[in-house]
Structures are given as structure tokens and as C-alpha cells.
Amino acid sequence: MNQDQNKHMRMYLATQTVLDNYTMRWNTIPVMVTVKNELDELIQRIEQKNEETDAASLGTTAQKETTRQTLTEKAVTVSGILQAFAAFNDDLPLAEKVKLTKSDLLTCRETDVESLVRPVIDLARKRLGDLADFMLTEDMLIETETSLDSFKALIGQPRTIRNQAFAAISMLEELMDQTDALLKQKLDKLMIRFEFSDSVFFEEYTRARVIVD
């Protein structure tokens, strides 16, 4: 919710509380029972939609960053082993092809990560038979590939969740409009009867209906 919506929500809850506190004053009036039930349902739906508009994507973003960090550690380790192998064999072209740094993977665009990591994995697999002394194993390559696949699967998810959140925001605005209409057009009118017959109840209701900055 934005600041204005939070103010309205506090007003809804304050109004609901007053009505709950004075249930015995109005619960014999069928139309008021109906309107109060509508208010309770709208407030519940607003609370549910508000949860959907919260930063659900933050969890996915954090997971993606963790996965990227894990992938980086594995890929740079493989790269380092290949660079060492290249150095021992005076293979400068190989060293250039497999050079990969932590900064490369953490600062590049998400969509570029695979193009940096995949060639290193492929070259390592081709030379795997020569790398036994350097302790590079197929399991290490599989783990790196698994992390790469996990990272690829997470790309775009925060955007999808944000789109869902925007849809929830639109629904939230509609629900709050419905609640405002219910209060102004129905409940406020029904409460007029209590202005003289139960002034304490009426005054508390009136105060609750004020939107406080």
C-alpha cells in the first residue's frame, strides 16, 4: 500500500473496531448486519491483496543472487584450474579462452552469464582426461552446470512476480474504492439513526471515520 492507502486502511480498521465494540447496539438490524459483513469481507480481501503487492520478488531476487554467487565460485574455480593447466603447458591460447574472474560474472548482464561460463565448462570437459593431476573432475563440471541451469531458471522470475504484483495493486485499488463507497453510501447513512438515540456510539463512529494524516 502507498501512504494514502495506509491512511484509508487505518480508518477502515478503526471503523470496524467501533462497530465490533458496539455490536449489541446494531446487530438486531438486519441491513446493518449485512453491511457490516460486507465491510469485514472487504477488509479481509484488502489485507490479502496487500500481501500480494508486497515485495514477493525480493525473495526470488535474493535467491537469484545467492545462486549467481555459488555459480561464480564454481565457474571461477574451474577456470583457475584450466588456467593453471595452460600455464604448465605453455598454452597461451587456452589460457585466454578460459580466463574468467569473479568480477566478470557478478557484474555482467544476467543474460550474458551463460555465454561466459558455458565455453569454460565445454573446454574443461574436452581436456578432462589431461586434468587428473589438477584434481578437476566430472562431478565438479556437473555441479557447475547445475548451478548454471538454476540461475537461468531464476532469470525473469522477479519480473513475472512484479507483473503479478501490479495486477494485485489494481485489484487493491478497486477493493478500497468499494469499501469507501460502502461506508459513504450505506453505513454512514445507517448510522444517522444513532446520532440522537446513542450519541456515544455515533460520536465514536464519526471519529473513526476520519482519515488521520
N, C-alpha and C positions, 0 to 999 in steps of 0.2 A: 504494500500500500504506500501511496505517497502521503505527504504531510496532511493534505486536506482530507484525504480518505480516512486517515487515522483519527482525525478530529471527529468526523462523522461516526466512525465506528465506536468511539468512546461515548458519543451521545446515544447511539443505539443501545449499548450495553447499560448505560445509566438509566435509560427509559425502561428497559427490560427489568432491571433490578427493582425500580419503584413499583412496577406492576406486580412483580413477584411478592414484594413486601406487603402489598395491599390486595392480595388475591381474594380475600373474603369480601372485599367491597364490590367486586365486579363479576365474580365467577358465576353469579346467578343470572347474568345477562348473556344469553346465547350468542348474540352477534359480537360481543366483546371477547368471548371465549374464542370464537372463530378468528377474529383479527389478531388476538394475542398468539394463537397457534401459528398464524401466518408469519408474524414477527419473529417468533422463535425459530421457525424453519429458515427464514431468510438470513437471520444472523448465523445460524449453523452453516448454511451454504456459503456465506461470505467468508467465514473462517476457513472452510475447506478450500475455497478458491484462492484465498490469500496464501495458503501453504504452497499451492501450485505455482504461484507467481514468485515465491522466494527463490533464492539463487540455487536451484537444484543443479544447475550446470556447474556450480563450484565444486561439487563432489567429483563430477566427471573430469573437470579440468585438473583437479589435484591428482586424480588417478592417472591422467594422461601424462602429467609432468613427472610423476614417480616412474611410470613405465618408460618414459623417454630417458630418464636418468639411468635406469637399470640397463636399457639398451645401449646407451652411450658407454657405460663401463665395460660391457661385454664386447662391443664392437671395437673399442679402442684397445682393449687387451689383445684381441685377435690381430688387429693392425700392428700393434707393437711387436708381437711375435714374428709376423711376416717381415717387418722392417729389420728385425734382428737377423732373420734368416737371409734376407737380401744383403745385409751388410757383410755377413760372414762369407757370402758367395760373390761379393763384388757385383751384385746385380742391381745397378742403379735404376734401370727402367722399372723393375719390380718395386723397388723402394718408393718410387714416385707414384706408382699406381695404387699402392696400398696405404699411403700416408693418410692418417685420419687422426684428428685431435678432438678432445672433449669440446673445445670451443666450436669446432666445425659443426658438431651435431646438436649442440644446445642453442646455437644462435641462428642456424639456417631456418628457412621456412619449413613448416611441418611436412609439406608435400615433397620436399627435397631430401628428406632423411633417407628414404629407401634408396634413392639413386646414389647416395654416398656409401651406404652400408652394404648393399647387395653385391657390388663388384668385389669388395673385400672378402665377403663370405665365399663367393664363387672361386676367386683366386686361391683362397686358403684350401678349399676342397680339392682343387686340382693338384695342389702341392702337398696334400696331406701325408702322402707316403714318405716325403722327404723331411717332414717336420717332427718326426718322433722324438728326436733329441731335444727339441724345443718345447716338448710337452703340450703340443696342440692336438686336441682330439676331436673326433666327430661329435661327441656329446657337447663339446663347447660350441661347435658351429650350430648344432641343433638348438641349443639354448638361446643363442644369439638370434637365430631365425624366429624362434617362438616369441621372443621379446619384440622383434620387428613386426611380426604379424599382429601382436597385441596392440602395439602402438598404432598401426594402420587402422585397426578396427575402431580405435577411440577417436581418430581424426573425424571431425564433423559432428560428433555427438553433442558437444556443448551447444553448437548452433541449432541443432534439432530441438534440444531442450528449451533453448531461448525462444524458438518459434512457438513451442507449446505454451511457454510462459506468457507470451504476448497474447495468445488466444485466451488464456485464463484471465489476463488483465481485462480484456474486453468484456468477458462474462462477469468479472467482478464489478465493473462499472455499471453493467446492466442490473445486477442484483442490488447495488446501492441505490440506483435510480428507483427501482421497485420498492425498496424499503422507505425511501424518502416519500414516495407517493402514498404508500400505505399509512405512514404516520400523519402526513399533512391532510390527505383527503378522507381518511376514515377515523383513525384513532383520535386525532385531535378533536374531531367533531363529536365523537362518542364521549370524550372526556368533559365536554361542556356541562353535561348534566351534574357533574360533581363539583362545579365551581361554588355552588351555594350549599349543596347537601353534605359535602365532605371537603371543606376548604383545605385541610391539611394535606390530604391525598392529592388534590388538584394542584396545590402550590408545589409540592414535591415533584409532581409530574412535569409541571411547567418549567421548573428549574432544570430538570434532567434533559428536557428537550432543547436546551440552549447549547449551541456548539461553542465550546471554550477554546480560545486560541492558546 
